[in-house]
Every structure is written in structure tokens, then in C-alpha cells.
Amino acid sequence: MGNRVRLKDVEIIPDDLNSILDMSIKSIKLNRKCKFENTKEGLEDFKEASIAYLEYVKKTNNDPENEHHLIPDIESWATYLGTTRKTIADYERNRDGDWKEFISLIKGAITACKKQLAFRQKIPTVLAMFDLTNNSDYVNSNQFTLKPEGTEDRDKALTARELPKLGSSLLPQLDNEETQDDT
């Protein structure tokens, strides 16, 4: 326990953040529209900017002057595009199949990078789990449900026609009870 480095003792050096801040500043200065039009041209612009993001990450990580590399992620991608993670999620939910497919491709590339780093223990496991659950549609669950045999019929909802009629099922029983009391 004595050799464990505590987060508060870890020095953040400029090189840890310079690449991401440079990217953010350049993106903001480009004055891109925050939203890409829902047109064929808008999709092409979105694709071009998204691929440029991955190329930027690769170029930055291949620069021998950079000691600390970038890890591609959804938030950085959104920042590079000059938009937000929520806007990209909105595109994925509400636009046609070409948008959805392309966003899935980029998200898949980002997820593949992070999983590779997680497999090699280069990012904390809990961070990888959190990110995969929140940004890559993975389900973090060890929950399972046991169901007794033969419950299929019991779980079936009855229609109004299948339900017993209140008067018809209770009346014969009440009639029998009344006649027993009279005797």
C-alpha cells in the first residue's frame, strides 16, 4: 500500500493536455456551425470532419515530440466537429440510415481503440467500463433472471372474453351456501 500513487499526488504536466486543448481551440476558432444540415451535403461535411478527427489523433500520436498521446473518444470527436456529444446522439437517433451507419462506424473505431488500450491495461478498467456503457451501448450487468418451468401460460394476459363473469361464477356457490343455511 505504501507504493501506491495517489491521484492528488500525480502532477498534471502541460503535455498531458496540450494536444486536446490545441484541437479544441482550433476547432472553436474555425467557427464551424454547431450542427450539420440533414442533407446529403451535410452528411458529407460530417463524414469529412469526422475522418479528419481520426487523422488528427493519429498524427498527434505519431509525433515524437508528444510524450502523451490522445485517446479518441466521443467528447473529443464532438469538440473537433465543433458540436456536442448530445447533438451527435440526436443525429444517430433521428436521422436516416446513412447518418446512423456512419456514426456507428466512427463510434466503432473509437470503441476499438479504447478496448485495445483496456486490453493492454493502459486505461483504468473502471474508466473503460464506464465509457463502454455510456458511449458504446454496452450493458454493464451481471444480472440474470430465473423463471420456473411452465410459467409461459401463467404469464399470459387474459382478454376480457377469457375472464370469468363475476355474477356467473359466484352465484351458484352463493345459492348452495344459502340452501345449506336454510336446512
C-alpha positions as CSV (number, residue, x, y, z in Angstrom):
1,M,0.0,0.0,0.0
2,G,2.9,2.4,0.7
3,N,4.0,2.4,-3.0
4,R,0.6,3.3,-4.4
5,V,0.4,6.6,-6.1
6,R,-2.5,8.8,-5.1
7,L,-4.3,10.8,-7.7
8,K,-3.8,14.0,-5.8
9,D,0.0,13.4,-5.9
10,V,0.0,12.9,-9.7
11,E,1.3,16.1,-11.4
12,I,-0.5,17.2,-14.5
13,I,2.0,18.5,-16.9
14,P,1.2,20.6,-19.9
15,D,1.9,17.8,-22.3
16,D,-0.9,15.8,-20.8
17,L,-3.5,18.3,-22.1
18,N,-1.8,20.4,-24.8
19,S,-2.9,18.2,-27.7
20,I,-6.5,18.1,-26.7
21,L,-6.6,21.8,-25.9
22,D,-4.9,22.7,-29.2
23,M,-7.5,20.6,-31.0
24,S,-10.3,22.3,-29.0
25,I,-9.0,25.8,-29.6
26,K,-8.5,25.2,-33.4
27,S,-12.0,23.7,-33.7
28,I,-13.6,26.6,-31.9
29,K,-11.7,29.2,-33.9
30,L,-12.8,27.5,-37.1
31,N,-16.3,28.8,-36.3
32,R,-18.0,25.7,-37.7
33,K,-21.7,25.6,-37.4
34,C,-22.7,23.7,-34.3
35,K,-25.0,21.5,-36.4
36,F,-24.6,19.7,-39.7
37,E,-27.6,20.1,-42.0
38,N,-29.7,17.0,-42.6
39,T,-28.8,16.9,-46.2
40,K,-26.5,14.8,-48.4
41,E,-24.0,17.7,-48.4
42,G,-24.4,17.9,-44.6
43,L,-23.6,14.2,-44.2
44,E,-20.6,14.6,-46.5
45,D,-19.3,17.5,-44.4
46,F,-19.9,15.5,-41.2
47,K,-18.0,12.5,-42.7
48,E,-15.1,14.6,-43.8
49,A,-14.8,16.4,-40.5
50,S,-15.1,13.0,-38.6
51,I,-12.4,11.4,-40.6
52,A,-10.2,14.5,-40.1
53,Y,-10.6,14.0,-36.4
54,L,-9.3,10.4,-36.5
55,E,-6.4,11.6,-38.7
56,Y,-5.6,14.4,-36.2
57,V,-5.5,11.8,-33.4
58,K,-3.2,9.6,-35.4
59,K,-0.9,12.4,-36.5
60,T,-0.7,13.7,-32.9
61,N,0.1,10.3,-31.5
62,N,2.8,9.7,-34.2
63,D,4.6,12.9,-33.4
64,P,7.8,12.0,-31.5
65,E,7.6,15.3,-29.7
66,N,4.4,14.3,-27.9
67,E,5.1,12.2,-24.9
68,H,1.5,11.7,-24.0
69,H,-0.9,10.5,-26.7
70,L,-4.5,11.2,-27.4
71,I,-7.2,8.6,-26.8
72,P,-10.0,9.0,-29.3
73,D,-13.4,9.4,-27.6
74,I,-16.9,10.7,-28.3
75,E,-16.4,14.0,-26.5
76,S,-13.2,14.9,-28.3
77,W,-14.8,13.9,-31.6
78,A,-17.7,16.2,-30.9
79,T,-15.3,19.0,-29.9
80,Y,-13.3,18.6,-33.0
81,L,-16.5,18.8,-35.1
82,G,-17.5,22.0,-33.2
83,T,-20.6,20.4,-31.8
84,T,-21.6,18.3,-28.7
85,R,-22.0,14.7,-27.8
86,K,-25.7,15.3,-27.4
87,T,-26.0,16.6,-30.9
88,I,-24.2,13.6,-32.4
89,A,-26.6,11.3,-30.3
90,D,-29.5,13.3,-31.7
91,Y,-28.2,12.7,-35.3
92,E,-27.9,9.0,-34.5
93,R,-31.4,8.7,-33.1
94,N,-33.3,11.0,-35.6
95,R,-31.6,10.9,-38.9
96,D,-31.8,8.4,-41.7
97,G,-29.8,5.2,-42.1
98,D,-26.7,6.7,-43.8
99,W,-26.2,9.0,-40.8
100,K,-26.8,6.2,-38.3
101,E,-24.4,3.8,-40.2
102,F,-21.6,6.4,-40.4
103,I,-21.9,7.4,-36.8
104,S,-21.8,3.7,-35.8
105,L,-18.6,3.3,-37.9
106,I,-16.9,6.2,-36.1
107,K,-18.2,5.1,-32.7
108,G,-17.0,1.6,-33.5
109,A,-13.5,2.9,-34.4
110,I,-13.4,4.9,-31.1
111,T,-14.6,1.8,-29.1
112,A,-12.0,-0.4,-30.8
113,C,-9.2,2.0,-29.8
114,K,-10.4,2.1,-26.2
115,K,-10.8,-1.6,-25.9
116,Q,-7.3,-2.2,-27.3
117,L,-6.0,0.1,-24.6
118,A,-8.1,-1.5,-21.9
119,F,-6.9,-5.0,-23.0
120,R,-3.3,-3.8,-22.6
121,Q,-4.1,-2.2,-19.2
122,K,-3.3,1.3,-20.5
123,I,-6.5,2.8,-19.3
124,P,-8.2,2.0,-16.0
125,T,-10.7,-0.8,-16.2
126,V,-13.4,1.2,-14.4
127,L,-13.0,4.0,-16.8
128,A,-13.2,1.6,-19.8
129,M,-16.3,0.0,-18.4
130,F,-17.9,3.4,-17.7
131,D,-17.1,4.6,-21.2
132,L,-18.2,1.5,-23.0
133,T,-21.5,1.5,-21.1
134,N,-22.2,5.2,-21.7
135,N,-20.8,5.8,-25.2
136,S,-20.8,2.4,-26.9
137,D,-24.1,0.8,-25.9
138,Y,-22.6,-2.0,-23.9
139,V,-24.6,-3.2,-20.9
140,N,-22.7,-3.5,-17.6
141,S,-24.7,-6.1,-15.9
142,N,-24.2,-9.4,-14.1
143,Q,-28.0,-9.7,-13.5
144,F,-29.9,-12.7,-14.7
145,T,-33.5,-13.9,-14.1
146,L,-34.6,-17.4,-13.2
147,K,-38.0,-18.4,-14.3
148,P,-39.7,-21.6,-13.1
149,E,-40.7,-24.1,-15.8
150,G,-44.2,-23.9,-17.1
151,T,-44.8,-20.2,-16.4
152,E,-45.4,-19.4,-20.0
153,D,-49.2,-19.9,-19.7
154,R,-49.3,-18.2,-16.3
155,D,-47.6,-15.1,-17.6
156,K,-50.1,-14.7,-20.5
157,A,-52.5,-11.9,-20.1
158,L,-56.2,-12.8,-20.3
159,T,-58.5,-11.0,-22.6
160,A,-61.9,-9.6,-21.4
161,R,-63.6,-12.5,-23.1
162,E,-61.5,-15.1,-21.3
163,L,-62.1,-13.6,-17.8
164,P,-64.9,-15.3,-15.8
165,K,-68.1,-13.3,-15.4
166,L,-68.4,-12.1,-11.9
167,G,-72.1,-13.0,-11.4
168,S,-72.0,-16.4,-13.1
169,S,-69.1,-17.8,-11.2
170,L,-70.2,-16.7,-7.8
171,L,-74.0,-17.2,-7.9
172,P,-74.1,-21.0,-7.9
173,Q,-71.7,-21.0,-4.9
174,L,-73.9,-18.5,-3.1
175,D,-77.1,-20.4,-3.9
176,N,-75.5,-23.6,-2.4
177,E,-74.5,-21.8,0.7
178,E,-78.0,-20.2,1.2
179,T,-79.7,-23.6,0.8
180,Q,-77.4,-25.2,3.3
181,D,-78.1,-22.4,5.9
182,D,-81.9,-23.0,5.4
183,T,-81.7,-26.6,6.4
